[in-house]
Amino acid sequence: MLQYVETGNRAEDLRMDVLQAIRYIIQAWEEVDAEIIHNCWHHTKILPDANVNLRNISEKNIL
């Protein structure tokens, strides 16, 4: 899709179905590092203690 736009085509002309969108979202989410999430939560000050070491948290603890 990026190549399509970079070659001078209009992004408005692109069409995507729901399954393709879900696949893009999954791919993007897998590329997000735990440290990025930690920094976002720390920056928003939503959590009372953002000094949690996320490297020790496994999916078993979260789910």
N, C-alpha and C positions, 0 to 999 in steps of 0.2 A: 504494500500500500504506500509506503514511504517513497519507494522508487517511482511509483505512478505519479505522485505529486511532484517529486523532484525533477521529473522529465517535462514539467510544464503543464500537466493536466490539472484540472480543477478538483479540489478535495470534495466539493459539493456533489460531484458526479459519482462518487464512490458509494457503493451499497454493501451492507454487511448483514448477514442473518444473525439470529440470536446465538446459535451454536458457535459461529466464528467469533463473535464478541466474547463469549464465555471463555473460549480458548485463549484469546488475547489477555483477558483478565487473569486467568490462571498462570499464564507464562509471566506476566508482569509481577504478580504476587510472589512467585517463586524466586524472583530476582531481588526482592526486598530483604535486606539484612536485618537481623534482630536489633542491631545497634541503631539503625535508622528509626525503628519503631520506638525504641527506648528514648532516643533523643526527642522525638516528637511528643511523647507523653511527658517527658521532663519539661519541655518548653511550654506546654499548655498548662502545667501545674495542676492537672486533673487529679493525679494520684498524690496521696499524702507523702509517700516515700518512693521516689523514683530512682533510688540508688540500688535497686534490685539487680543482681547479676543475672541477666537474661541468658547467658551462656550455659547456666546450670539448669535452666527450665526445659523440660522435654514436652513433647506434645501430650504425653500421658498426664502430666501435671495440669495442662491447660484444659484438656477435654475431659 
